[in-house]
Amino acid sequence: MDKIIRLQSQAEAQSLMGTQDANIKIIEKEFKVRLILRGEHLKLSGSSGNIKKANQLIEYLLSGIRSANQEIGQSDLTYLIANLKKSKKSSPIAQLDTGITRSCAGKQIGPKTAGQREYVQAIREHDIVFGIGPAGTGKTYLAMACAVEELKKQQVRRIILTRPAIEAGESLGFLPGDMQAKISPYLRPLYDALYDMMEGQRIEKYIETGIIEVAPLAYMRGRTLNDAFIILDEAQNCTAEQMKMFLTRLGFDSKAVITGDITQSDLPGANPIGLLQAQDILKEIRGIKFIYFSGADVVRHSLVQRIIEAYEKTVR
């Protein structure tokens, strides 16, 4: 069976094909179809079922290219294919978000999995959201994208980023420099995500004027945070007292996102007390949403997903 898809331009064809036709090769391999581009016509050959699935994916990719000049990376394509293969009722167009914001390089930033899409939707609809799950699921990165977008739209006046400065096998006292220098490595992942989404000069200006604040959790004590988007990262390292202290900082017109991985606590005894207690106490409160990620939501190297799944099986 054959199917012809008409493309609008050579530039569109190039975006779809990818560097050295990498995207097309992936689609051919995953769906067992043959793709041949002749001018502005893309011919699909294979079984009817395989062509139907491949066509759904290609139409979705083309809609992204046409509506938002969306760049298609190989990792993005891999997640879309996995999503489509799991789907039984609807196409990826109905399942995936169009994006939150754009990186400094112009690349669209948005959810790539069902879990991530639910997480972003929860952030948009609730004032307090807990994102709990393994590393690589985009918990902090997507929360940062939502924060940056709300700041751009003037829905909040400032962004506050915080995390517990707790040692993971190395004492702070042995690190060189003053206290700011000592805590800087713990805050680095937050800076990395931020610099992905905003120009360095603007970030520095915002930090100087207090529009963006990056600080250890201990600095939040005694404050009331109004008109702010607040992200607490690495919440599995919060004690019960620290978690209560942070949650009660929330002021008017503010939103908080708390992220953590309960399997990777650095607290004594490796017990994420604050995060576990918050789950039990707050799960029924209206306005608070808990989102749980799994290995299926990992958006790093494909091996990371397999590693997480292996550990989950061992723990059970």
C-alpha positions in Angstrom: 0.0 0.0 0.0 1.2 3.5 -0.8 0.2 7.0 0.4 1.3 10.4 -0.9 1.7 13.4 1.5 2.0 16.8 -0.3 4.5 19.2 1.4 4.2 23.0 1.0 7.9 23.8 0.3 11.4 22.4 0.2 12.1 24.2 3.5 9.3 22.2 5.1 10.6 19.0 3.6 14.0 19.7 5.0 12.6 20.4 8.5 10.7 17.2 8.4 13.6 15.1 7.1 16.0 16.3 9.7 19.8 16.5 9.5 21.1 13.9 7.0 17.5 12.5 6.8 17.8 11.4 10.4 14.1 11.8 11.2 12.9 9.9 8.2 15.3 7.0 9.0 13.9 6.8 12.5 10.3 6.8 11.3 11.1 4.1 8.7 12.8 1.9 11.4 10.1 2.3 14.0 7.0 1.9 11.8 8.5 -0.5 9.2 7.6 1.8 6.3 9.5 3.1 3.3 9.6 6.9 2.8 10.7 8.5 -0.5 10.8 12.3 -1.1 10.3 13.5 -4.7 10.2 17.2 -4.9 7.4 18.3 -2.6 5.7 14.8 -2.5 6.5 12.3 0.3 5.6 8.7 -0.6 4.9 6.2 2.2 5.0 2.5 1.4 4.2 -0.4 3.7 1.3 -2.2 5.3 -1.9 -0.2 5.8 -1.6 -0.3 9.6 2.0 0.9 9.6 1.2 3.6 7.1 -1.7 4.8 9.2 0.5 5.2 12.3 3.4 6.8 10.4 1.0 9.2 8.6 -0.4 10.3 12.0 3.1 11.1 13.2 4.1 12.9 10.0 0.9 15.0 10.0 1.5 16.0 13.6 5.1 17.0 12.8 4.0 19.0 9.8 1.4 20.8 11.9 4.1 21.8 14.3 6.4 23.0 11.5 3.6 25.0 9.9 2.1 26.6 13.0 5.1 27.4 15.1 8.2 26.8 13.0 8.9 24.0 15.4 12.3 22.4 15.4 12.2 18.6 15.4 15.0 17.0 17.3 15.7 13.3 17.4 14.9 13.1 21.1 11.5 14.8 20.5 10.8 12.4 17.7 11.6 9.4 19.9 9.1 10.6 22.6 6.4 11.2 20.0 6.8 7.8 18.5 6.6 6.1 22.0 3.5 8.2 22.8 1.8 7.2 19.5 2.6 3.5 19.9 1.0 3.5 23.4 -2.1 5.4 22.2 -5.0 3.3 21.1 -7.7 5.9 20.6 -6.2 9.2 19.6 -3.3 10.7 17.6 -0.4 12.6 19.2 -2.0 15.8 18.0 -4.7 15.4 20.6 -2.3 14.2 23.3 0.6 16.6 23.2 0.8 20.2 24.3 2.0 22.9 21.8 4.5 24.3 24.2 5.0 26.7 27.1 7.7 29.1 26.0 10.9 29.2 23.8 14.5 28.8 24.8 17.1 31.5 24.0 18.0 29.5 20.9 14.3 29.6 19.8 13.5 26.0 20.5 10.0 25.3 21.8 9.9 24.1 25.4 6.9 22.1 26.4 5.7 18.7 27.7 6.6 15.6 25.7 4.9 12.9 27.7 1.4 12.4 29.1 2.7 12.8 32.7 4.5 16.0 31.8 1.3 17.4 30.1 -0.7 16.6 33.2 1.9 18.4 35.3 1.9 21.6 33.2 -1.9 21.6 33.2 -1.9 21.3 37.0 0.5 24.2 37.3 -1.8 26.3 35.2 -4.8 25.4 37.3 -3.6 25.1 40.9 -1.7 27.4 43.3 0.3 24.6 44.8 1.6 21.7 42.8 3.8 18.8 43.9 5.8 17.1 41.1 7.2 13.8 42.5 9.2 11.3 40.4 12.6 10.2 39.2 15.4 12.2 37.7 15.1 13.2 34.1 11.3 13.7 34.0 11.4 17.5 33.6 10.0 18.4 37.0 12.1 21.4 37.6 12.7 22.4 34.0 9.0 22.5 33.1 8.2 24.4 36.3 10.9 26.9 35.4 9.4 27.3 31.9 6.0 28.0 33.4 7.5 30.5 35.8 9.3 32.3 33.0 6.2 32.5 30.8 4.1 33.9 33.7 6.7 36.5 34.3 6.8 37.5 30.6 3.0 37.8 30.6 3.2 39.8 33.9 1.0 37.3 35.7 3.5 37.4 38.5 6.1 40.1 39.5 8.9 37.9 40.4 10.3 34.3 40.4 11.8 32.8 43.5 13.9 29.6 43.2 15.0 27.7 46.2 16.2 24.3 47.4 17.7 22.8 50.6 21.5 23.1 50.8 22.1 19.7 52.2 25.3 17.7 51.7 25.4 14.6 49.6 28.5 12.9 50.9 30.6 16.0 51.2 30.4 18.6 54.0 29.8 22.2 53.2 32.4 23.1 55.7 35.2 21.6 53.5 34.3 23.6 50.4 36.3 26.8 49.8 34.9 30.4 50.0 32.3 32.2 51.9 28.8 30.9 52.6 27.5 32.2 49.2 30.3 30.3 47.4 29.5 27.2 49.5 25.8 27.1 48.6 26.3 28.1 44.9 26.9 24.4 43.7 23.6 23.4 45.2 21.7 26.1 43.3 23.5 25.5 40.0 20.8 23.3 38.4 18.3 26.1 38.9 20.6 28.6 37.2 21.2 26.2 34.3 17.5 25.9 33.6 17.0 29.6 33.9 19.9 30.5 31.5 18.3 28.1 29.0 15.2 30.2 28.8 16.3 33.8 29.2 19.2 35.9 28.0 22.1 36.1 30.5 22.1 39.9 30.6 18.4 40.0 31.4 18.8 37.4 34.1 21.6 39.4 35.8 19.5 42.5 35.7 16.5 40.7 37.2 18.6 39.2 39.9 20.0 42.6 40.8 16.6 44.1 41.0 15.0 41.2 42.9 12.7 40.1 40.1 14.5 36.8 40.2 15.8 35.4 43.4 17.8 32.2 43.8 18.5 31.2 47.4 18.7 28.3 49.8 15.6 27.2 51.6 16.8 28.6 55.0 16.5 32.1 53.6 12.8 31.7 53.2 12.0 31.7 56.9 10.0 34.6 58.2 9.0 35.9 54.8 5.6 36.3 53.1 5.9 35.8 49.3 3.3 37.8 47.4 2.7 38.0 43.6 5.5 35.4 43.0 6.1 32.1 41.2 8.0 30.0 43.7 9.8 26.8 42.9 11.1 24.5 45.7 13.5 22.0 44.1 14.9 18.8 45.6 12.1 18.7 48.2 13.0 15.2 49.2 15.8 16.8 51.2 13.3 18.9 53.3 12.6 18.1 56.9 9.0 18.2 58.1 9.7 21.6 59.7 11.2 23.0 56.6 8.3 21.8 54.4 5.7 23.4 56.7 7.8 26.6 56.8 8.0 26.8 53.0 4.3 26.1 52.3 3.2 28.7 54.8 5.3 31.4 53.0 2.8 31.6 50.2 1.2 35.0 49.9 -1.5 36.6 47.8 -1.5 36.1 44.0 1.4 33.5 44.3 2.0 30.1 43.0 4.3 27.4 44.3 5.7 24.2 42.6 7.5 21.7 44.8 9.6 19.0 43.0 11.3 16.0 44.5 12.3 12.4 44.1 11.5 10.3 47.2 14.0 7.6 46.1 17.0 10.0 46.3 16.9 11.7 49.7 20.1 12.9 51.2 18.6 13.3 54.7 20.0 11.2 57.5 18.6 7.8 57.1 17.7 8.6 53.5 14.1 9.3 54.5 12.3 12.2 52.7 10.3 13.1 55.8 9.0 16.5 54.7 7.8 15.3 51.3 6.2 12.1 52.6 4.4 13.9 55.4 3.1 16.6 52.9 1.6 13.8 50.8 -0.3 12.4 53.7 -1.5 15.7 55.2 -2.3 17.7 52.1 -3.6 15.2 49.6 -7.3 16.1 50.2 -6.9 19.9 50.2 -8.6 21.7 47.4 -6.2 23.9 45.4 -3.2 21.5 45.9 -2.4 19.0 43.3 0.1 16.0 43.4 1.5 14.8 40.1 3.5 11.5 40.1 6.0 10.8 37.3 7.3 7.4 36.2 10.1 6.0 34.1 7.9 6.6 31.1 8.2 10.3 31.6 12.0 10.4 31.5 13.3 12.7 28.7 17.0 12.0 29.0 19.1 9.3 27.4 17.0 6.2 26.7 19.2 4.2 29.1 18.1 6.5 32.0 14.5 5.2 31.6 15.7 1.6 31.7 17.9 2.3 34.7 15.0 3.7 36.6 12.7 0.8 35.7 15.4 -1.7 36.8 15.7 0.1 40.2 11.9 0.2 40.6 11.7 -3.6 40.0 14.6 -4.2 42.5 12.9 -2.1 45.2 9.7 -4.0 44.8 
